Amino acid sequence: MSFTEALEKAKAEYSKGPTCTVALILKSHPDADEIKASIEERGIPGTVIARALEATGSKVKAEAIQRHRRGACGCGRP
């Protein structure tokens, strides 16, 4: 196998990490629209959103909220 072939195979199998926790919550939470709006509202700190989500039974860290806001997570959000 050539390097080019091996590289293409490796790229096809590459995973950027675990699935974005925020994206998983948005897919399954009954208040997903409200959660998404709060994430888009930059005036609400990620820590506040994380605490509110934890109070509703969704475990997420504030850092995950911030990564999702920046588009630096693995969910493919632009």
PDB file of N, CA, C and O in Angstrom:
ATOM      1  N   MET A   1       0.860  -1.175   0.000  1.00  0.00           N
ATOM      2  CA  MET A   1       0.000   0.000   0.000  1.00  0.00           C
ATOM      3  C   MET A   1       0.904   1.235   0.000  1.00  0.00           C
ATOM      4  O   MET A   1       1.868   1.314   0.762  1.00  0.00           O
ATOM      5  N   SER A   2       0.580   2.184  -0.855  1.00  0.00           N
ATOM      6  CA  SER A   2       1.366   3.410  -0.920  1.00  0.00           C
ATOM      7  C   SER A   2       0.993   4.344   0.227  1.00  0.00           C
ATOM      8  O   SER A   2      -0.032   4.159   0.884  1.00  0.00           O
ATOM      9  N   PHE A   3       1.828   5.339   0.456  1.00  0.00           N
ATOM     10  CA  PHE A   3       1.540   6.325   1.499  1.00  0.00           C
ATOM     11  C   PHE A   3       0.233   7.045   1.207  1.00  0.00           C
ATOM     12  O   PHE A   3      -0.568   7.262   2.116  1.00  0.00           O
ATOM     13  N   THR A   4       0.008   7.417  -0.036  1.00  0.00           N
ATOM     14  CA  THR A   4      -1.218   8.133  -0.406  1.00  0.00           C
ATOM     15  C   THR A   4      -2.445   7.293  -0.089  1.00  0.00           C
ATOM     16  O   THR A   4      -3.427   7.805   0.449  1.00  0.00           O
ATOM     17  N   GLU A   5      -2.396   6.013  -0.419  1.00  0.00           N
ATOM     18  CA  GLU A   5      -3.515   5.124  -0.110  1.00  0.00           C
ATOM     19  C   GLU A   5      -3.709   4.979   1.402  1.00  0.00           C
ATOM     20  O   GLU A   5      -4.835   5.001   1.898  1.00  0.00           O
ATOM     21  N   ALA A   6      -2.603   4.831   2.118  1.00  0.00           N
ATOM     22  CA  ALA A   6      -2.676   4.711   3.571  1.00  0.00           C
ATOM     23  C   ALA A   6      -3.215   5.986   4.212  1.00  0.00           C
ATOM     24  O   ALA A   6      -3.986   5.934   5.171  1.00  0.00           O
ATOM     25  N   LEU A   7      -2.802   7.122   3.675  1.00  0.00           N
ATOM     26  CA  LEU A   7      -3.275   8.407   4.191  1.00  0.00           C
ATOM     27  C   LEU A   7      -4.771   8.559   3.955  1.00  0.00           C
ATOM     28  O   LEU A   7      -5.491   8.997   4.852  1.00  0.00           O
ATOM     29  N   GLU A   8      -5.245   8.212   2.787  1.00  0.00           N
ATOM     30  CA  GLU A   8      -6.678   8.298   2.484  1.00  0.00           C
ATOM     31  C   GLU A   8      -7.486   7.382   3.406  1.00  0.00           C
ATOM     32  O   GLU A   8      -8.556   7.756   3.886  1.00  0.00           O
ATOM     33  N   LYS A   9      -6.960   6.179   3.645  1.00  0.00           N
ATOM     34  CA  LYS A   9      -7.641   5.254   4.538  1.00  0.00           C
ATOM     35  C   LYS A   9      -7.676   5.812   5.960  1.00  0.00           C
ATOM     36  O   LYS A   9      -8.710   5.744   6.626  1.00  0.00           O
ATOM     37  N   ALA A  10      -6.562   6.360   6.426  1.00  0.00           N
ATOM     38  CA  ALA A  10      -6.494   6.922   7.775  1.00  0.00           C
ATOM     39  C   ALA A  10      -7.430   8.116   7.923  1.00  0.00           C
ATOM     40  O   ALA A  10      -8.080   8.274   8.956  1.00  0.00           O
ATOM     41  N   LYS A  11      -7.498   8.949   6.899  1.00  0.00           N
ATOM     42  CA  LYS A  11      -8.400  10.106   6.947  1.00  0.00           C
ATOM     43  C   LYS A  11      -9.858   9.659   7.004  1.00  0.00           C
ATOM     44  O   LYS A  11     -10.664  10.270   7.706  1.00  0.00           O
ATOM     45  N   ALA A  12     -10.198   8.618   6.285  1.00  0.00           N
ATOM     46  CA  ALA A  12     -11.570   8.123   6.270  1.00  0.00           C
ATOM     47  C   ALA A  12     -11.964   7.533   7.626  1.00  0.00           C
ATOM     48  O   ALA A  12     -13.134   7.583   8.008  1.00  0.00           O
ATOM     49  N   GLU A  13     -11.003   6.980   8.347  1.00  0.00           N
ATOM     50  CA  GLU A  13     -11.272   6.353   9.638  1.00  0.00           C
ATOM     51  C   GLU A  13     -11.086   7.304  10.809  1.00  0.00           C
ATOM     52  O   GLU A  13     -11.437   6.964  11.939  1.00  0.00           O
ATOM     53  N   TYR A  14     -10.540   8.493  10.559  1.00  0.00           N
ATOM     54  CA  TYR A  14     -10.215   9.432  11.624  1.00  0.00           C
ATOM     55  C   TYR A  14     -11.474   9.985  12.276  1.00  0.00           C
ATOM     56  O   TYR A  14     -12.430  10.363  11.599  1.00  0.00           O
ATOM     57  N   SER A  15     -11.454  10.025  13.588  1.00  0.00           N
ATOM     58  CA  SER A  15     -12.545  10.615  14.352  1.00  0.00           C
ATOM     59  C   SER A  15     -11.982  11.803  15.110  1.00  0.00           C
ATOM     60  O   SER A  15     -10.899  11.713  15.689  1.00  0.00           O
ATOM     61  N   LYS A  16     -12.696  12.901  15.112  1.00  0.00           N
ATOM     62  CA  LYS A  16     -12.212  14.105  15.768  1.00  0.00           C
ATOM     63  C   LYS A  16     -12.435  14.077  17.274  1.00  0.00           C
ATOM     64  O   LYS A  16     -12.220  15.089  17.941  1.00  0.00           O
ATOM     65  N   GLY A  17     -12.843  12.988  17.805  1.00  0.00           N
ATOM     66  CA  GLY A  17     -13.060  12.899  19.239  1.00  0.00           C
ATOM     67  C   GLY A  17     -14.480  12.492  19.546  1.00  0.00           C
ATOM     68  O   GLY A  17     -15.247  12.129  18.654  1.00  0.00           O
ATOM     69  N   PRO A  18     -14.819  12.557  20.811  1.00  0.00           N
ATOM     70  CA  PRO A  18     -16.166  12.138  21.187  1.00  0.00           C
ATOM     71  C   PRO A  18     -17.217  13.083  20.638  1.00  0.00           C
ATOM     72  O   PRO A  18     -16.929  14.235  20.314  1.00  0.00           O
ATOM     73  N   THR A  19     -18.421  12.588  20.541  1.00  0.00           N
ATOM     74  CA  THR A  19     -19.522  13.396  20.066  1.00  0.00           C
ATOM     75  C   THR A  19     -19.731  14.574  21.005  1.00  0.00           C
ATOM     76  O   THR A  19     -19.554  14.447  22.216  1.00  0.00           O
ATOM     77  N   CYS A  20     -20.098  15.693  20.460  1.00  0.00           N
ATOM     78  CA  CYS A  20     -20.333  16.909  21.239  1.00  0.00           C
ATOM     79  C   CYS A  20     -21.490  16.682  22.211  1.00  0.00           C
ATOM     80  O   CYS A  20     -22.597  16.334  21.799  1.00  0.00           O
ATOM     81  N   THR A  21     -21.229  16.882  23.500  1.00  0.00           N
ATOM     82  CA  THR A  21     -22.252  16.704  24.531  1.00  0.00           C
ATOM     83  C   THR A  21     -23.431  17.632  24.305  1.00  0.00           C
ATOM     84  O   THR A  21     -24.584  17.243  24.495  1.00  0.00           O
ATOM     85  N   VAL A  22     -23.137  18.861  23.898  1.00  0.00           N
ATOM     86  CA  VAL A  22     -24.204  19.840  23.667  1.00  0.00           C
ATOM     87  C   VAL A  22     -25.093  19.383  22.517  1.00  0.00           C
ATOM     88  O   VAL A  22     -26.316  19.484  22.607  1.00  0.00           O
ATOM     89  N   ALA A  23     -24.502  18.887  21.447  1.00  0.00           N
ATOM     90  CA  ALA A  23     -25.286  18.407  20.307  1.00  0.00           C
ATOM     91  C   ALA A  23     -26.178  17.237  20.718  1.00  0.00           C
ATOM     92  O   ALA A  23     -27.322  17.141  20.273  1.00  0.00           O
ATOM     93  N   LEU A  24     -25.658  16.350  21.564  1.00  0.00           N
ATOM     94  CA  LEU A  24     -26.462  15.221  22.044  1.00  0.00           C
ATOM     95  C   LEU A  24     -27.650  15.713  22.862  1.00  0.00           C
ATOM     96  O   LEU A  24     -28.759  15.195  22.729  1.00  0.00           O
ATOM     97  N   ILE A  25     -27.417  16.704  23.698  1.00  0.00           N
ATOM     98  CA  ILE A  25     -28.504  17.264  24.505  1.00  0.00           C
ATOM     99  C   ILE A  25     -29.538  17.925  23.604  1.00  0.00           C
ATOM    100  O   ILE A  25     -30.741  17.751  23.801  1.00  0.00           O
ATOM    101  N   LEU A  26     -29.073  18.678  22.619  1.00  0.00           N
ATOM    102  CA  LEU A  26     -30.006  19.368  21.717  1.00  0.00           C
ATOM    103  C   LEU A  26     -30.861  18.389  20.920  1.00  0.00           C
ATOM    104  O   LEU A  26     -31.984  18.719  20.540  1.00  0.00           O
ATOM    105  N   LYS A  27     -30.345  17.197  20.665  1.00  0.00           N
ATOM    106  CA  LYS A  27     -31.112  16.196  19.919  1.00  0.00           C
ATOM    107  C   LYS A  27     -32.209  15.560  20.760  1.00  0.00           C
ATOM    108  O   LYS A  27     -33.231  15.126  20.228  1.00  0.00           O
ATOM    109  N   SER A  28     -32.000  15.504  22.071  1.00  0.00           N
ATOM    110  CA  SER A  28     -32.920  14.723  22.887  1.00  0.00           C
ATOM    111  C   SER A  28     -33.710  15.508  23.932  1.00  0.00           C
ATOM    112  O   SER A  28     -34.706  15.004  24.451  1.00  0.00           O
ATOM    113  N   HIS A  29     -33.296  16.703  24.244  1.00  0.00           N
ATOM    114  CA  HIS A  29     -33.949  17.461  25.324  1.00  0.00           C
ATOM    115  C   HIS A  29     -35.266  18.065  24.833  1.00  0.00           C
ATOM    116  O   HIS A  29     -35.314  18.606  23.728  1.00  0.00           O
ATOM    117  N   PRO A  30     -36.328  17.986  25.626  1.00  0.00           N
ATOM    118  CA  PRO A  30     -37.616  18.550  25.208  1.00  0.00           C
ATOM    119  C   PRO A  30     -37.603  20.074  25.057  1.00  0.00           C
ATOM    120  O   PRO A  30     -38.449  20.634  24.361  1.00  0.00           O
ATOM    121  N   ASP A  31     -36.653  20.741  25.701  1.00  0.00           N
ATOM    122  CA  ASP A  31     -36.536  22.200  25.600  1.00  0.00           C
ATOM    123  C   ASP A  31     -35.383  22.619  24.687  1.00  0.00           C
ATOM    124  O   ASP A  31     -34.756  23.654  24.911  1.00  0.00           O
ATOM    125  N   ALA A  32     -35.108  21.821  23.667  1.00  0.00           N
ATOM    126  CA  ALA A  32     -33.948  22.055  22.807  1.00  0.00           C
ATOM    127  C   ALA A  32     -33.937  23.449  22.179  1.00  0.00           C
ATOM    128  O   ALA A  32     -32.875  24.064  22.080  1.00  0.00           O
ATOM    129  N   ASP A  33     -35.074  23.952  21.760  1.00  0.00           N
ATOM    130  CA  ASP A  33     -35.109  25.276  21.133  1.00  0.00           C
ATOM    131  C   ASP A  33     -34.682  26.363  22.114  1.00  0.00           C
ATOM    132  O   ASP A  33     -33.941  27.277  21.753  1.00  0.00           O
ATOM    133  N   GLU A  34     -35.151  26.260  23.350  1.00  0.00           N
ATOM    134  CA  GLU A  34     -34.790  27.242  24.367  1.00  0.00           C
ATOM    135  C   GLU A  34     -33.311  27.135  24.738  1.00  0.00           C
ATOM    136  O   GLU A  34     -32.645  28.144  24.970  1.00  0.00           O
ATOM    137  N   ILE A  35     -32.812  25.914  24.790  1.00  0.00           N
ATOM    138  CA  ILE A  35     -31.394  25.703  25.098  1.00  0.00           C
ATOM    139  C   ILE A  35     -30.531  26.300  23.997  1.00  0.00           C
ATOM    140  O   ILE A  35     -29.553  26.995  24.271  1.00  0.00           O
ATOM    141  N   LYS A  36     -30.897  26.026  22.753  1.00  0.00           N
ATOM    142  CA  LYS A  36     -30.134  26.552  21.617  1.00  0.00           C
ATOM    143  C   LYS A  36     -30.139  28.080  21.640  1.00  0.00           C
ATOM    144  O   LYS A  36     -29.105  28.703  21.397  1.00  0.00           O
ATOM    145  N   ALA A  37     -31.285  28.687  21.929  1.00  0.00           N
ATOM    146  CA  ALA A  37     -31.368  30.147  21.993  1.00  0.00           C
ATOM    147  C   ALA A  37     -30.482  30.693  23.105  1.00  0.00           C
ATOM    148  O   ALA A  37     -29.844  31.732  22.931  1.00  0.00           O
ATOM    149  N   SER A  38     -30.434  30.009  24.244  1.00  0.00           N
ATOM    150  CA  SER A  38     -29.592  30.482  25.346  1.00  0.00           C
ATOM    151  C   SER A  38     -28.114  30.360  25.004  1.00  0.00           C
ATOM    152  O   SER A  38     -27.311  31.200  25.410  1.00  0.00           O
ATOM    153  N   ILE A  39     -27.750  29.324  24.261  1.00  0.00           N
ATOM    154  CA  ILE A  39     -26.351  29.162  23.841  1.00  0.00           C
ATOM    155  C   ILE A  39     -25.963  30.262  22.860  1.00  0.00           C
ATOM    156  O   ILE A  39     -24.846  30.776  22.914  1.00  0.00           O
ATOM    157  N   GLU A  40     -26.869  30.623  21.975  1.00  0.00           N
ATOM    158  CA  GLU A  40     -26.588  31.672  20.999  1.00  0.00           C
ATOM    159  C   GLU A  40     -26.544  33.062  21.634  1.00  0.00           C
ATOM    160  O   GLU A  40     -25.944  33.979  21.074  1.00  0.00           O
ATOM    161  N   GLU A  41     -27.171  33.222  22.792  1.00  0.00           N
ATOM    162  CA  GLU A  41     -27.182  34.493  23.516  1.00  0.00           C
ATOM    163  C   GLU A  41     -25.865  34.616  24.290  1.00  0.00           C
ATOM    164  O   GLU A  41     -25.712  34.036  25.364  1.00  0.00           O
ATOM    165  N   ARG A  42     -24.929  35.369  23.739  1.00  0.00           N
ATOM    166  CA  ARG A  42     -23.584  35.466  24.322  1.00  0.00           C
ATOM    167  C   ARG A  42     -23.575  36.118  25.707  1.00  0.00           C
ATOM    168  O   ARG A  42     -22.584  36.005  26.428  1.00  0.00           O
ATOM    169  N   GLY A  43     -24.650  36.792  26.086  1.00  0.00           N
ATOM    170  CA  GLY A  43     -24.719  37.432  27.387  1.00  0.00           C
ATOM    171  C   GLY A  43     -24.962  36.456  28.532  1.00  0.00           C
ATOM    172  O   GLY A  43     -24.826  36.822  29.699  1.00  0.00           O
ATOM    173  N   ILE A  44     -25.319  35.221  28.206  1.00  0.00           N
ATOM    174  CA  ILE A  44     -25.549  34.209  29.236  1.00  0.00           C
ATOM    175  C   ILE A  44     -24.284  33.355  29.346  1.00  0.00           C
ATOM    176  O   ILE A  44     -23.923  32.664  28.393  1.00  0.00           O
ATOM    177  N   PRO A  45     -23.609  33.396  30.495  1.00  0.00           N
ATOM    178  CA  PRO A  45     -22.380  32.611  30.646  1.00  0.00           C
ATOM    179  C   PRO A  45     -22.625  31.115  30.496  1.00  0.00           C
ATOM    180  O   PRO A  45     -23.688  30.612  30.857  1.00  0.00           O
ATOM    181  N   GLY A  46     -21.647  30.420  29.969  1.00  0.00           N
ATOM    182  CA  GLY A  46     -21.733  28.968  29.814  1.00  0.00           C
ATOM    183  C   GLY A  46     -21.940  28.260  31.138  1.00  0.00           C
ATOM    184  O   GLY A  46     -22.593  27.218  31.189  1.00  0.00           O
ATOM    185  N   THR A  47     -21.384  28.818  32.223  1.00  0.00           N
ATOM    186  CA  THR A  47     -21.566  28.200  33.532  1.00  0.00           C
ATOM    187  C   THR A  47     -23.028  28.230  33.968  1.00  0.00           C
ATOM    188  O   THR A  47     -23.513  27.285  34.590  1.00  0.00           O
ATOM    189  N   VAL A  48     -23.724  29.305  33.643  1.00  0.00           N
ATOM    190  CA  VAL A  48     -25.136  29.430  33.996  1.00  0.00           C
ATOM    191  C   VAL A  48     -25.960  28.410  33.207  1.00  0.00           C
ATOM    192  O   VAL A  48     -26.841  27.752  33.761  1.00  0.00           O
ATOM    193  N   ILE A  49     -25.671  28.285  31.928  1.00  0.00           N
ATOM    194  CA  ILE A  49     -26.382  27.322  31.084  1.00  0.00           C
ATOM    195  C   ILE A  49     -26.119  25.895  31.571  1.00  0.00           C
ATOM    196  O   ILE A  49     -27.042  25.086  31.664  1.00  0.00           O
ATOM    197  N   ALA A  50     -24.864  25.593  31.880  1.00  0.00           N
ATOM    198  CA  ALA A  50     -24.512  24.258  32.364  1.00  0.00           C
ATOM    199  C   ALA A  50     -25.244  23.938  33.664  1.00  0.00           C
ATOM    200  O   ALA A  50     -25.746  22.827  33.835  1.00  0.00           O
ATOM    201  N   ARG A  51     -25.308  24.903  34.584  1.00  0.00           N
ATOM    202  CA  ARG A  51     -26.023  24.671  35.849  1.00  0.00           C
ATOM    203  C   ARG A  51     -27.509  24.416  35.610  1.00  0.00           C
ATOM    204  O   ARG A  51     -28.099  23.532  36.231  1.00  0.00           O
ATOM    205  N   ALA A  52     -28.109  25.187  34.713  1.00  0.00           N
ATOM    206  CA  ALA A  52     -29.532  25.001  34.416  1.00  0.00           C
ATOM    207  C   ALA A  52     -29.774  23.641  33.773  1.00  0.00           C
ATOM    208  O   ALA A  52     -30.758  22.973  34.088  1.00  0.00           O
ATOM    209  N   LEU A  53     -28.886  23.227  32.876  1.00  0.00           N
ATOM    210  CA  LEU A  53     -29.033  21.918  32.246  1.00  0.00           C
ATOM    211  C   LEU A  53     -28.874  20.801  33.263  1.00  0.00           C
ATOM    212  O   LEU A  53     -29.616  19.819  33.228  1.00  0.00           O
ATOM    213  N   GLU A  54     -27.915  20.942  34.167  1.00  0.00           N
ATOM    214  CA  GLU A  54     -27.728  19.923  35.193  1.00  0.00           C
ATOM    215  C   GLU A  54     -28.952  19.827  36.100  1.00  0.00           C
ATOM    216  O   GLU A  54     -29.299  18.740  36.559  1.00  0.00           O
ATOM    217  N   ALA A  55     -29.609  20.963  36.361  1.00  0.00           N
ATOM    218  CA  ALA A  55     -30.815  20.974  37.188  1.00  0.00           C
ATOM    219  C   ALA A  55     -31.971  20.229  36.514  1.00  0.00           C
ATOM    220  O   ALA A  55     -32.895  19.763  37.182  1.00  0.00           O
ATOM    221  N   THR A  56     -31.908  20.124  35.178  1.00  0.00           N
ATOM    222  CA  THR A  56     -32.954  19.398  34.447  1.00  0.00           C
ATOM    223  C   THR A  56     -32.545  17.962  34.137  1.00  0.00           C
ATOM    224  O   THR A  56     -33.264  17.242  33.444  1.00  0.00           O
ATOM    225  N   GLY A  57     -31.379  17.543  34.654  1.00  0.00           N
ATOM    226  CA  GLY A  57     -30.939  16.163  34.477  1.00  0.00           C
ATOM    227  C   GLY A  57     -29.955  15.927  33.347  1.00  0.00           C
ATOM    228  O   GLY A  57     -29.613  14.777  33.068  1.00  0.00           O
ATOM    229  N   SER A  58     -29.490  16.977  32.690  1.00  0.00           N
ATOM    230  CA  SER A  58     -28.522  16.834  31.603  1.00  0.00           C
ATOM    231  C   SER A  58     -27.140  17.236  32.106  1.00  0.00           C
ATOM    232  O   SER A  58     -26.902  18.397  32.437  1.00  0.00           O
ATOM    233  N   LYS A  59     -26.242  16.275  32.158  1.00  0.00           N
ATOM    234  CA  LYS A  59     -24.896  16.535  32.660  1.00  0.00           C
ATOM    235  C   LYS A  59     -24.030  17.095  31.539  1.00  0.00           C
ATOM    236  O   LYS A  59     -23.801  16.435  30.525  1.00  0.00           O
ATOM    237  N   VAL A  60     -23.553  18.318  31.737  1.00  0.00           N
ATOM    238  CA  VAL A  60     -22.691  18.976  30.751  1.00  0.00           C
ATOM    239  C   VAL A  60     -21.805  19.967  31.485  1.00  0.00           C
ATOM    240  O   VAL A  60     -22.223  20.571  32.472  1.00  0.00           O
ATOM    241  N   LYS A  61     -20.592  20.131  31.006  1.00  0.00           N
ATOM    242  CA  LYS A  61     -19.668  21.090  31.612  1.00  0.00           C
ATOM    243  C   LYS A  61     -19.759  22.419  30.875  1.00  0.00           C
ATOM    244  O   LYS A  61     -20.092  22.468  29.691  1.00  0.00           O
ATOM    245  N   ALA A  62     -19.461  23.484  31.589  1.00  0.00           N
ATOM    246  CA  ALA A  62     -19.468  24.819  30.987  1.00  0.00           C
ATOM    247  C   ALA A  62     -18.490  24.893  29.816  1.00  0.00           C
ATOM    248  O   ALA A  62     -18.748  25.589  28.834  1.00  0.00           O
ATOM    249  N   GLU A  63     -17.384  24.185  29.918  1.00  0.00           N
ATOM    250  CA  GLU A  63     -16.388  24.180  28.839  1.00  0.00           C
ATOM    251  C   GLU A  63     -16.974  23.613  27.548  1.00  0.00           C
ATOM    252  O   GLU A  63     -16.624  24.056  26.454  1.00  0.00           O
ATOM    253  N   ALA A  64     -17.860  22.639  27.678  1.00  0.00           N
ATOM    254  CA  ALA A  64     -18.509  22.066  26.494  1.00  0.00           C
ATOM    255  C   ALA A  64     -19.424  23.093  25.832  1.00  0.00           C
ATOM    256  O   ALA A  64     -19.504  23.166  24.606  1.00  0.00           O
ATOM    257  N   ILE A  65     -20.107  23.876  26.647  1.00  0.00           N
ATOM    258  CA  ILE A  65     -20.954  24.953  26.113  1.00  0.00           C
ATOM    259  C   ILE A  65     -20.095  25.951  25.353  1.00  0.00           C
ATOM    260  O   ILE A  65     -20.450  26.365  24.249  1.00  0.00           O
ATOM    261  N   GLN A  66     -18.973  26.337  25.936  1.00  0.00           N
ATOM    262  CA  GLN A  66     -18.094  27.318  25.301  1.00  0.00           C
ATOM    263  C   GLN A  66     -17.489  26.770  24.004  1.00  0.00           C
ATOM    264  O   GLN A  66     -17.421  27.483  23.003  1.00  0.00           O
ATOM    265  N   ARG A  67     -17.053  25.518  24.018  1.00  0.00           N
ATOM    266  CA  ARG A  67     -16.503  24.907  22.795  1.00  0.00           C
ATOM    267  C   ARG A  67     -17.551  24.893  21.697  1.00  0.00           C
ATOM    268  O   ARG A  67     -17.254  25.192  20.541  1.00  0.00           O
ATOM    269  N   HIS A  68     -18.778  24.543  22.064  1.00  0.00           N
ATOM    270  CA  HIS A  68     -19.869  24.505  21.086  1.00  0.00           C
ATOM    271  C   HIS A  68     -20.126  25.904  20.526  1.00  0.00           C
ATOM    272  O   HIS A  68     -20.323  26.067  19.322  1.00  0.00           O
ATOM    273  N   ARG A  69     -20.123  26.893  21.384  1.00  0.00           N
ATOM    274  CA  ARG A  69     -20.315  28.280  20.923  1.00  0.00           C
ATOM    275  C   ARG A  69     -19.257  28.697  19.916  1.00  0.00           C
ATOM    276  O   ARG A  69     -19.564  29.377  18.936  1.00  0.00           O
ATOM    277  N   ARG A  70     -18.025  28.296  20.148  1.00  0.00           N
ATOM    278  CA  ARG A  70     -16.908  28.660  19.263  1.00  0.00           C
ATOM    279  C   ARG A  70     -16.868  27.818  17.992  1.00  0.00           C
ATOM    280  O   ARG A  70     -16.173  28.159  17.035  1.00  0.00           O
ATOM    281  N   GLY A  71     -17.616  26.720  17.990  1.00  0.00           N
ATOM    282  CA  GLY A  71     -17.540  25.804  16.856  1.00  0.00           C
ATOM    283  C   GLY A  71     -16.310  24.940  16.917  1.00  0.00           C
ATOM    284  O   GLY A  71     -15.871  24.413  15.895  1.00  0.00           O
ATOM    285  N   ALA A  72     -15.729  24.781  18.126  1.00  0.00           N
ATOM    286  CA  ALA A  72     -14.509  24.011  18.293  1.00  0.00           C
ATOM    287  C   ALA A  72     -14.786  22.594  18.790  1.00  0.00           C
ATOM    288  O   ALA A  72     -13.868  21.889  19.210  1.00  0.00           O
ATOM    289  N   CYS A  73     -16.046  22.181  18.742  1.00  0.00           N
ATOM    290  CA  CYS A  73     -16.417  20.850  19.197  1.00  0.00           C
ATOM    291  C   CYS A  73     -16.475  19.890  18.003  1.00  0.00           C
ATOM    292  O   CYS A  73     -16.223  20.279  16.863  1.00  0.00           O
ATOM    293  N   GLY A  74     -16.805  18.654  18.285  1.00  0.00           N
ATOM    294  CA  GLY A  74     -16.831  17.636  17.236  1.00  0.00           C
ATOM    295  C   GLY A  74     -18.166  17.439  16.550  1.00  0.00           C
ATOM    296  O   GLY A  74     -18.330  16.463  15.818  1.00  0.00           O
ATOM    297  N   CYS A  75     -19.130  18.330  16.757  1.00  0.00           N
ATOM    298  CA  CYS A  75     -20.460  18.074  16.197  1.00  0.00           C
ATOM    299  C   CYS A  75     -20.627  18.582  14.764  1.00  0.00           C
ATOM    300  O   CYS A  75     -21.673  18.372  14.149  1.00  0.00           O
ATOM    301  N   GLY A  76     -19.614  19.240  14.240  1.00  0.00           N
ATOM    302  CA  GLY A  76     -19.720  19.716  12.875  1.00  0.00           C
ATOM    303  C   GLY A  76     -20.428  21.046  12.730  1.00  0.00           C
ATOM    304  O   GLY A  76     -20.711  21.490  11.617  1.00  0.00           O
ATOM    305  N   ARG A  77     -20.711  21.675  13.847  1.00  0.00           N
ATOM    306  CA  ARG A  77     -21.358  22.992  13.818  1.00  0.00           C
ATOM    307  C   ARG A  77     -20.370  24.002  13.239  1.00  0.00           C
ATOM    308  O   ARG A  77     -19.201  24.022  13.626  1.00  0.00           O
ATOM    309  N   PRO A  78     -20.830  24.826  12.327  1.00  0.00           N
ATOM    310  CA  PRO A  78     -19.903  25.816  11.726  1.00  0.00           C
ATOM    311  C   PRO A  78     -19.438  26.846  12.720  1.00  0.00           C
ATOM    312  O   PRO A  78     -18.662  27.736  12.370  1.00  0.00           O
TER     313      PRO A  78
END
